[in-house]
Amino acid sequence: EPEVTQTPSHQVTQMGQEVILRCVPISNHLYFYWYRQILGQKVEFLVSFYNNEISEKSEIFDDQFSVERPDGSNFTLKIRSTKLEDSAMYFCASSWGQPDTEQYFGPGTRLTVT
Amino acid sequence: LAKTTQPISMDSYEGQEVNITCSHNNIATNDYITWYQQFPSQGPRFIIQGYKTKVTNEVASLFIPADRKSSTLSLPRVSLSDTAVYYCLVGDSNDYKLSFGAGTTVTVRA
């Protein structure tokens, strides 16, 4: 069964550093998403991406965040200057169709900011 | 966006049927009801989606009454591996994001 993959599984960085989280969505999917989950809290939407542009973003997704699909397979989330409160699990997801279709989530990247 | 309310937790035993009811009193005409499952340290996984009446797949059944103000996810004959958090979500095709609440933590005991 096709699956979404994410690298790295765990990233430790110092406050103020830039991090790039990588995702490989399912190959025929057209919609891509990033979510995060702070330990013990609910899953929060960050951003959706379709047709090479952001289609929707949340209040969390401020100027520190950016997304990119640099080639036909990868989808990245960049955090320019990490803060302690950015520590969380970051999940990438993809879907083939409009948002009411099933979203397939990756295993997540655990980001720890020290 | 329709607000959902579901129990915080439920306990069950192996082999039993688990029914989780979600309230969504202000569901809109175009809204679908979707359930996701999440194991610890993993991403959510789609279980089932429906609009009205009953939907069944190899994992679960979803019952939606005519007024659509609630829905019930039914997990038949649960096993220990069904211990997870279950989320009820309501949204339409114009809403790109999935809005997760706190979910229902289902604990299955031997």
Interface residues (C-beta under 8 A of the other chain):
Chain A: V4 Y31 Y33 Y35 K42 V43 E44 F45 S48 Y50 S55 E56 S58 M89 F91 A93 Q98 P99 D100 E102 Q103 Y104 F105 G106 P107 G108 R110
Chain B: Y32 T34 Q38 S41 Q42 G43 P44 R45 F46 Q49 Y87 G91 D92 S93 N94 D95 Y96 K97 L98 S99 F100 G101 A102 G103
